[in-house]
Amino acid sequence: MALTTLDTTSPGPSVEIRSSRNFASYGFGLIAVAPAMVLIGLLFAYPLGRLIVHSFSQPTWSVTNYDNVLTDPTTWRIMKITLFIALESMGLCLILGYPIAFAIASLTPVRARLVLAVVLFPFWTSILARMYAWEIILSQNGAVVSVLHHFGVTQPPNLLYNRVSVLLGMTHYLLPFMILALYSTMITIDRSVCEASSSLGASSLQTFLRVYFPLSLPGVFTGGLLVFILALGFYVTPATLGGPRDTTIAIYIQQRVNELEFGQATAMAVILLVVVSLLFFVYDRFLGFERLLRQGG
């Protein structure tokens, strides 16, 4: 009996058809994302590239702008102030947001949506209007001073144009970000784990500290990172409610632009961009950037 040998080295028609289909789908995908890529390039990549170029080319090509920024004690003081304001805002948002998110996660879905709508309600108001509202509330003729006068405080402390007013305004704006990040993590925690801990003899405090809180740490890290990064670049609140001692990086950049010192302004902006990028890199290294996107969503 004659045996026929099959040629298995050459691809069959099905492989060629599959390859052509994959190439066609790949080409269609490129065409589909091309407008978005062009838009990102025009609105993000090109301005960012010009910012970096200007930091080296204004007024002449050199690293003088970075040398002036990094060797000036005033800029280091401004960086330290910005860092501390961001950390303090993050801490206040965490202290206030954690119990609120915990309470919302314990509600039924219908009630939770209603409370979340209240949490998101400040986003429907302009941030500038909210800061002016705080300016009126904390002024010498405002509601807070009036209440203090009612309780017999004849010389109330100055609550405006200082660190207190800045932290109040920034916490007011950033708190919903922290609550949403914490809530999105807490609703994924299996409550049966906490019930099992209680059934094994753990108290409510022990269950919270040893079971619930460790499981909610991804939300804590996500909310903390979002709030901290947003606070680093804040301009409206420190400019409206802060004083000369609360000059932040954003205010410094605005002052340099007003004085037509574009080189130092862009150099400081690039330094701020590098710091934020390093924070994202550290977060991705230890926790994973996908988790940040999932929690943020």
N, C-alpha and C positions, 0 to 999 in steps of 0.2 A: 504494500500500500504506500502510495506516495504521500509524503507529508508536506504541507504547505507552510512556509515560514512567513509570519506576519511582521511587517515593518513597524516597530513601535517607536522608532526614533523620530519620525516626522510627525508634527502635530496634525491632528485630524481637523475636519471642517468645524466641529463644535468648538475647538480651542480657538481657532481663528475668529469665529463669530463672537465668542466671549471676549476676546481681546479687543475686537473692533467696538463692541458695545461698551467695554470699560473705557476705551479711549474717547468714545463719543460722550459718555457721561462725564468724564473728567473735563473735556472741553466745554461742555454745557455748564459745568460747575464754575469754571473759570469765567465764562461769560456772565454768569449770574452774579458772581461776587465782584466783578470788575467795577461797576459803579460805586459800590461801597468802599472798595479799596482806593479808588480815585478820590472819593470824598474824604476819607481818613487822611490820605496824603496831603490834600489841600488844606484841611482844617486842623490837622494835628502835626503830621510829620514835618511839613514845610515850615510852619511857624516855630516849631521846636528847634529845627535845624538853624533857622535864622537867629533864634535866641542864643544858641551856643556859639554861632559865628560872631555875633555882636559882642559876646562876653570876651572874646579874644581880639577883636579888630577895632574896638572903640577905645581911644581915638586912633591908635595905631596897633598893628599886629604885635602882641606881646602878652605876657601873663601878668602884667602890671595890675590889672583890675583884681585878679585873685589875690595877688600879693598885698594889695591895699586892704582888701576885705579881711583876709586871714591874719594880718598883722596889726589891725586896728583894735585896741582894747574895747572901744565902743561897740563894734560889731559883735565881739564875743559876748559882751554884756547883753546885747539885744538877743543873741541866740539863746543865752541862758534863760532870759526872761520868757522867750517864746516857748522853750522846752518846759519850764516850770508851769506856765499857764496851761499848756496842753496836757501835762500830767495831772494837774489839779482838776481840770475840767473832766478828764477821763475818770478820775477817782470819784468825783461827785456824781457823774452820770452812772457809774457802776453802783454806788451806794444807794442812789435813788431808784435806778432802773431795775435792779435785781428783784426786790420785793414786788414791784409792780408787775414785772414779767412773770414772776412766780404765781401771783394772784390771777393774772389773765390766763395762764396755762392751766389753772385749776378750774376754770369756768367751763360751762358747756359751749359748744361751737358757736351757737347763736349769740350768747352773751359775750363771748370773747370777741366776736366780730364787731359788736357794738362798742365795746371798750377800746378796741384797736382804732375804730373810727375816731373816737375822742382823742386818742393819743396822736393820731395823724392830723387832727384838726389844725394845729399851728402851721402846718405846711401850706395851708390854704391862704395864709396871710404873708405879706411881704416881710422879709427879715428886717428891712429898714424901718417899717412901721412898728414892728415889735421892739426894736431897739429904742426908738423914740418913745414908745409906751413905757419902757423901763426907765428912761430918762425922766419922764414926768413922775412916775411912781416914787423914784428914789430922790427926787429933788427936795429942797428945803421946804417947799410948799406942797409936797406930795402926800400920798396916802400913808406911807410908812412913818414919816415924821409926825403926821397928825395923830396917828395911833399912839406913838411914843409920848407926845404931849398930853394925850388923854390919860395916860397912866402915870403922869407926873414927872416925866423925863424932860427937864427944862432945857438941857443942852445935849440933844441927840448927836451921835457921831455922824461924821460926813460919810454918806453912803454912795456918793456919786463921784465919778472921775477917779476911781482907784481900782485896786485889784478885786475888791468885793463886787463892784458893779460889773466888771468885766466877766468874772466867773458866773455871776447870776445870768447875764445875757447869753453867754456861751452854753451854759448848762441847759438853759431854756430851749435853745435851738438844737443842741446835740442829743438831748435825752431820748427823743423818739428813735434815733438810730440805734442806741444801746438797747432800748426795750425790744425793738424788732429783732435784733440779732440774738438776744437772750431768749425771746419767746420762740423763735424758729428752732432753737435747740431743745428747749424744755418740752415742747409738744411731742418730740420724738423719744423722750425718756419713758421707758416702760414702767408704769406705776406699780405693776405687780412685783418689781424688784424691791421697791420700798416697802410694800406690804409683806414680802418675805422677810425683810430685815426686821420689821416690827414683830412678826410672828416668832422670830428667833430670840426675842428678848431685848432688842435694842430700843432705846428711848427715841422719841421724836428728834431730839437734838443729835443723837448719835447717827440716826438714819440719814439726817440731812447732811451732816459733816462727812460721813464715810461713804455714803451711797449717792445721794442726789447731787450734792455740790460737785464731786469729781466728774459726774456724768454731764454736768452743765458747763464744764470748763471750756469746751470748744466755743460756746456762745460768748463766754466771758472774753476769751482771746480775740474772737472776731469783732465783737462790739468795741473792745478796747482799742483795737487797731484802727477801726473805722473812725472812731471819735478822735483818737490821737492825731491821725493824719489830717482830718478835717480841721482840727484845732490849730495845727501847725501853720496852715495857710489862711487863717481867719484874718479879715481886714475890717469889715463893717463894725463888728462889736467893739474891738479895742479902739478903733478910731472914734466911735460914737460915745462909748461909756468909759473909756480909759483915760488916764492922765499921762503926763510926760514920763513917768516912771514905768509905764506899761507899754512902751514902744515895742512892737513885735517886728518880725521879719517883713511881713506884708506892708506895714507902715513905713519901715525903712526903705523898701523898694519904691513905694510911692513918693517918699521925700526925695530920693535920688532922681527920680524921673522929673519931678517938679523943678529940680535944680539942673536939669539937662545933663546929669551924669549917668548916661545910659550904660556905660561900660560897667560901673560898679553895681548898678541896678540889675543888669542881666547876669553878672557874675554871682550875686547873691541868689537870684532866682535859680540858676543852675545848681548852686550848692544845696538849696532847698529841695530841688528835684532829685539830686543824688541821695540825700538823706531819706527821702520817701521811698526811693527805689531800693535802698538797702533794707529798709523796714519790710518791704514786700518780699525781698529775697530771704531774709531771716525767717519770716512767717512761712514762706513756701518750703524752706529747708526743714523746719521742725514740725509744722502742722499740715502743710499742703495747701497750695493756692486754690485747688478745687473746693476745699471746704469753705474757704472765704467766699467764693462765688455762690456756693450752695446756701450758706447762712445769709449772705447779703440778699439773695433772691427771696 
